[in-house]
Structure formats: C-alpha cells, structure tokens
Amino acid sequence: MRNAASFLNALGVTRCTSHLNSKDKKEIKSLGYDLDQIIENEGSTSENLHNALFVTERIAKKILCGDVERVLGTLEKLSESIPLLEKESGVVADLGGGVGLASIWSARQYPQWYFHVIDHATAPLILGEKWAKQLNIPNIKFHRRTFEEIIQTKNQFECDLVLLDYVLIPGTDDQDTDPLTKEMQPALVASATLLKDEAHCLIRFGHFNDLGMAALIQAAWNAGLQIVIDNSCVENRGTSIWFKKTTCDQGDAYAEAMKLLDKFELDNDQ
C-alpha cells in the first residue's frame, strides 16, 4: 500500500457523505444499544456510544467513511512524527485511539516500533485487532483502559510518544477556563503517566479558540507537560500541538496560548 488513502481503501474505508439511517439505528438497537438514549443520558464521549458505533464492522466503516479526511490527517501526521523523535525504535501509545487506524498504518511503516492502542470502549478495539491480524502486523497491541486506570497502574509501557487524536476539544464559550482545564486533566495526566521522561505527547484536534488553548496549556502544565511551540502547526486536516514531559515552570497559560496562536498566524501568512 503506497499511501494512507490506499491503506484505508484496502480496509473498505473510503470517502463518502453517508450517515447512519433509520435502518442502521434499528440494527444497532437490536444489538442492545439505543443511540438516542445513550447520547441524551451519557453524552457523546461515553463508552456505550463508542461501543454502539462500532458494534458491527459495517456500521463502523460507515462511521469512519464519513470522517475520512480527519482520519487521513492523523495517519499522515503520526507517520511523519516518528522520524522527528530521531530514534531507530521505540514505543507509541495511541490513547483514546478507538479502532487504532493511525497506529496500524504506522506499525506497517515502522516495524521496529511497537504500538499500543488504548481505549475505554471494547468494540472498536476488537475491530482494530481484527484488522491488524488480517494485515499480519505483529508490532501492535490493543488494550481496554480508562484514563483513571492508566493513572492508577502507573507507567506500564514506557512510551516515547503518546498520541491524543481528537480526544480533547480546546474550545469554550465560557470566560472561565477552569472547568475545561479540569475536563481535559485526566487525559493529559494519563498521557504523562505513559511517557518516559523527556518523551513527547502529540495532541490533535479541530475546533479551538484562545481560551480553550489556554485551558489546554494549563492542564498540560498541571500534568507535567511543557508545550513545544516550534513543532506545533495548523493544517487543513487538523491542528497538531506537541508537548514534552519535563519539569516545567508554570507561568501565564493565556500568554503561552497567544504565542502559539501568533505562530499559527505567521505560518499561514508564509
């Protein structure tokens, strides 16, 4: 497979604009998941919702096909990021990775690296493991863990890189960043827990604003992660922010966010 798009095509994940229809929802409900009730009662990040959306391979592909551009962006970004670490081999954790497409793709490209896909929902992990076996990829493993479980069990993997792909959304309409900082904290503490000292965390997301970015930087500082502004960028397929696990001096998170946004604006002008 020459590129990320052909890799997705081989798995049956192609560009489309289709959404779940009433027949799909009826099938999901027959398998024990009422989407409307789950969204209303548990929210869009719940374990049950993610299990429902990956309850069968057909349904999962339909979900992924509707999000191909974002998925392609992450596949390409993770693949490009590993050489930046300047190591012949290492360990990557795809935290909140779902089916783990980015890690499966990168594991094919970097057989000397080992990849751990970690998610709180079982169904996407089962499908990802199936696809990895179909492609004969030995250097990848799938784990069912919550952020809290990772924090409690300390560092099991000694990672050189942790990927958080669209797990965090640093955008808020509230002038008070504290609630968003608190909301993002578990994922960032879990990331820091998985990392070796001086190792890196790559965070990808779409929508953001200046207050949300300040909340992200503050939450990262609280977890012992220092922002690496030079490697961070905004691209058509998503925003990528790099952090490094280190003892960091906490200052004005909003000022740091403004520095980062100034860099993004400068990059776009060039």
C-alpha positions as CSV (number, residue, x, y, z in Angstrom):
1,M,0.0,0.0,0.0
2,R,1.7,3.1,-1.3
3,N,-0.1,5.7,0.9
4,A,-2.5,6.3,3.7
5,A,-5.5,6.6,1.3
6,S,-4.8,3.2,-0.3
7,F,-4.4,1.7,3.1
8,L,-7.9,2.9,4.1
9,N,-9.3,1.8,0.8
10,A,-8.0,-1.7,1.3
11,L,-9.9,-1.8,4.6
12,G,-13.1,-0.6,2.9
13,V,-12.8,2.9,4.5
14,T,-13.5,5.3,1.6
15,R,-14.7,8.9,1.3
16,C,-18.5,9.2,1.5
17,T,-21.1,11.5,2.9
18,S,-23.5,8.9,4.2
19,H,-24.8,9.0,7.7
20,L,-26.5,6.4,9.9
21,N,-30.1,5.9,8.7
22,S,-33.1,4.5,10.5
23,K,-32.2,1.0,9.3
24,D,-28.7,1.3,10.8
25,K,-30.1,2.7,14.1
26,K,-32.7,-0.2,14.2
27,E,-29.8,-2.7,13.7
28,I,-27.8,-1.0,16.5
29,K,-30.8,-1.1,18.8
30,S,-31.4,-4.8,18.1
31,L,-27.9,-5.4,19.3
32,G,-28.6,-3.7,22.7
33,Y,-27.8,0.0,22.1
34,D,-30.3,2.8,21.9
35,L,-28.3,5.7,20.4
36,D,-30.8,8.4,21.3
37,Q,-31.0,7.4,24.9
38,I,-27.2,6.9,25.2
39,I,-26.5,10.4,23.8
40,E,-29.1,12.0,26.0
41,N,-28.2,10.2,29.2
42,E,-24.5,9.5,28.8
43,G,-23.1,12.1,26.3
44,S,-21.0,11.9,23.2
45,T,-17.9,10.5,24.8
46,S,-19.5,7.6,26.7
47,E,-18.2,4.1,26.4
48,N,-21.6,2.8,25.4
49,L,-21.8,5.2,22.5
50,H,-18.4,4.2,21.1
51,N,-19.4,0.5,21.5
52,A,-22.6,1.2,19.7
53,L,-20.9,2.9,16.8
54,F,-18.5,0.0,16.3
55,V,-21.0,-2.8,17.1
56,T,-20.6,-4.3,13.7
57,E,-17.9,-3.9,11.0
58,R,-20.4,-2.5,8.5
59,I,-21.6,0.2,10.9
60,A,-18.0,1.0,12.0
61,K,-17.0,1.5,8.4
62,K,-19.9,3.8,7.7
63,I,-18.9,6.0,10.7
64,L,-15.2,6.0,9.6
65,C,-16.1,6.7,5.9
66,G,-17.9,9.9,7.0
67,D,-14.7,11.1,8.7
68,V,-12.1,10.1,6.2
69,E,-10.4,13.5,5.9
70,R,-9.7,13.7,9.6
71,V,-8.6,10.1,9.7
72,L,-6.2,10.6,6.8
73,G,-4.7,13.7,8.5
74,T,-4.0,11.7,11.6
75,L,-2.5,8.8,9.7
76,E,-0.2,11.1,7.9
77,K,0.7,13.2,10.9
78,L,1.7,10.2,13.1
79,S,3.7,8.7,10.3
80,E,5.6,12.0,9.8
81,S,6.1,12.5,13.5
82,I,8.0,9.3,14.3
83,P,11.2,10.3,12.4
84,L,11.2,13.6,14.3
85,L,11.9,11.6,17.5
86,E,15.3,10.6,16.0
87,K,15.1,7.0,17.4
88,E,15.5,3.7,15.5
89,S,13.0,2.0,17.7
90,G,10.5,2.9,20.4
91,V,7.0,2.7,21.8
92,V,3.9,4.7,20.9
93,A,0.6,4.8,22.8
94,D,-2.5,5.8,20.9
95,L,-4.6,6.9,23.8
96,G,-8.3,7.1,23.2
97,G,-7.3,5.5,19.9
98,G,-10.6,3.7,19.1
99,V,-10.0,1.3,16.3
100,G,-6.4,2.4,16.0
101,L,-6.1,3.2,12.3
102,A,-3.2,5.6,12.7
103,S,-1.2,3.1,14.7
104,I,-2.0,0.2,12.4
105,W,-0.8,2.3,9.4
106,S,2.4,3.5,11.2
107,A,3.1,0.0,12.6
108,R,3.3,-1.2,8.9
109,Q,5.7,1.6,8.1
110,Y,7.9,1.3,11.2
111,P,8.2,-2.4,12.1
112,Q,10.9,-1.7,14.6
113,W,8.5,0.4,16.7
114,Y,5.8,-1.0,19.0
115,F,2.3,0.5,19.2
116,H,-0.3,0.3,22.0
117,V,-3.9,1.3,21.1
118,I,-5.7,2.1,24.3
119,D,-9.4,3.0,24.6
120,H,-12.3,2.7,27.1
121,A,-14.6,1.1,24.6
122,T,-14.2,-2.6,23.7
123,A,-15.9,-2.8,20.3
124,P,-13.5,-0.5,18.4
125,L,-10.5,-2.3,19.9
126,I,-11.9,-5.7,18.8
127,L,-12.3,-4.5,15.2
128,G,-8.8,-2.8,15.2
129,E,-7.2,-6.1,16.4
130,K,-9.1,-8.0,13.7
131,W,-7.7,-5.6,11.0
132,A,-4.2,-5.7,12.4
133,K,-4.3,-9.5,12.2
134,Q,-5.7,-9.5,8.7
135,L,-2.7,-7.3,7.6
136,N,-0.2,-9.5,9.5
137,I,1.1,-6.7,11.7
138,P,2.8,-8.1,14.8
139,N,4.1,-4.9,16.4
140,I,0.8,-3.6,17.8
141,K,-1.4,-4.5,20.8
142,F,-4.9,-3.3,21.9
143,H,-5.9,-2.5,25.5
144,R,-9.1,-1.6,27.2
145,R,-8.3,1.0,29.8
146,T,-9.8,4.2,31.2
147,F,-7.7,7.3,31.9
148,E,-8.2,6.7,35.6
149,E,-7.0,3.1,35.3
150,I,-3.9,4.2,33.5
151,I,-3.1,6.7,36.2
152,Q,-3.6,4.2,39.0
153,T,-1.4,1.5,37.4
154,K,1.4,3.9,36.7
155,N,3.6,3.5,33.6
156,Q,3.3,0.1,32.0
157,F,4.6,0.9,28.6
158,E,7.5,3.5,28.9
159,C,6.4,5.3,25.8
160,D,8.4,7.6,23.6
161,L,5.3,9.2,22.1
162,V,1.7,9.4,23.2
163,L,-0.9,10.3,20.6
164,L,-4.2,12.0,21.7
165,D,-6.2,12.3,18.5
166,Y,-9.5,14.3,18.8
167,V,-9.8,13.2,22.4
168,L,-9.7,16.9,23.6
169,I,-11.6,19.9,22.2
170,P,-9.9,23.1,23.4
171,G,-12.8,25.4,22.6
172,T,-15.0,27.1,25.2
173,D,-17.6,29.8,25.1
174,D,-17.1,30.4,28.9
175,Q,-14.8,33.1,30.0
176,D,-13.7,30.9,32.9
177,T,-11.2,28.3,31.7
178,D,-11.2,26.3,34.9
179,P,-14.0,23.8,34.0
180,L,-12.4,23.0,30.7
181,T,-9.0,22.6,32.3
182,K,-10.5,20.2,34.8
183,E,-12.3,18.3,32.0
184,M,-9.0,17.8,30.0
185,Q,-6.9,16.9,33.0
186,P,-7.4,13.1,33.2
187,A,-6.4,12.5,29.6
188,L,-3.2,14.6,30.0
189,V,-2.3,13.1,33.3
190,A,-2.8,9.6,31.8
191,S,-0.5,10.7,28.8
192,A,2.2,11.9,31.2
193,T,1.9,8.6,33.1
194,L,2.6,6.6,30.0
195,L,5.6,8.7,28.9
196,K,9.2,8.3,29.7
197,D,10.9,11.4,31.0
198,E,11.7,13.9,28.2
199,A,9.3,12.0,25.8
200,H,6.6,13.6,23.8
201,C,2.8,13.9,23.5
202,L,1.2,14.8,20.2
203,I,-2.3,16.2,20.6
204,R,-4.6,16.7,17.5
205,F,-8.0,18.4,17.3
206,G,-10.2,20.5,15.1
207,H,-12.1,23.4,16.6
208,F,-10.3,25.7,19.2
209,N,-10.2,29.2,20.5
210,D,-7.8,31.2,22.5
211,L,-9.4,30.5,25.9
212,G,-9.6,26.8,25.1
213,M,-6.0,26.7,24.1
214,A,-5.0,28.4,27.4
215,A,-7.1,25.8,29.2
216,L,-5.2,23.0,27.3
217,I,-1.8,24.5,28.1
218,Q,-2.7,24.9,31.8
219,A,-4.0,21.3,32.0
220,A,-0.8,20.1,30.3
221,W,1.4,22.1,32.8
222,N,-0.6,20.6,35.7
223,A,0.3,17.1,34.3
224,G,4.0,17.9,33.8
225,L,3.9,18.5,30.1
226,Q,5.6,21.5,28.5
227,I,4.4,22.9,25.2
228,V,6.8,22.7,22.2
229,I,5.7,25.6,20.1
230,D,8.1,25.1,17.2
231,N,6.7,21.7,16.2
232,S,3.1,22.7,16.6
233,C,1.0,23.6,13.5
234,V,-2.4,24.2,11.9
235,E,-3.1,22.2,8.7
236,N,-6.1,21.6,6.5
237,R,-6.8,18.3,8.2
238,G,-6.4,19.4,11.8
239,T,-4.3,21.2,14.4
240,S,-1.3,19.4,16.0
241,I,0.2,20.5,19.3
242,W,3.4,18.9,20.7
243,F,4.2,18.6,24.4
244,K,7.2,17.2,26.2
245,K,7.2,15.5,29.6
246,T,9.6,17.6,31.7
247,T,9.7,19.7,34.9
248,C,8.2,22.9,33.6
249,D,7.9,26.3,35.1
250,Q,4.3,27.3,35.0
251,G,3.6,30.8,34.0
252,D,0.7,32.6,32.2
253,A,-1.1,29.9,30.2
254,Y,-3.1,32.5,28.3
255,A,0.2,34.3,27.3
256,E,1.6,31.0,26.1
257,A,-1.6,30.4,24.1
258,M,-1.2,33.8,22.4
259,K,2.4,32.9,21.4
260,L,1.2,29.7,19.9
261,L,-1.7,31.4,18.0
262,D,0.8,34.1,16.8
263,K,2.9,31.3,15.4
264,F,-0.1,29.7,13.6
265,E,-0.9,33.1,12.1
266,L,2.7,33.6,10.9
267,D,2.8,30.1,9.4
268,N,-0.4,30.7,7.5
269,D,1.0,34.0,6.1
270,Q,4.1,32.3,4.7
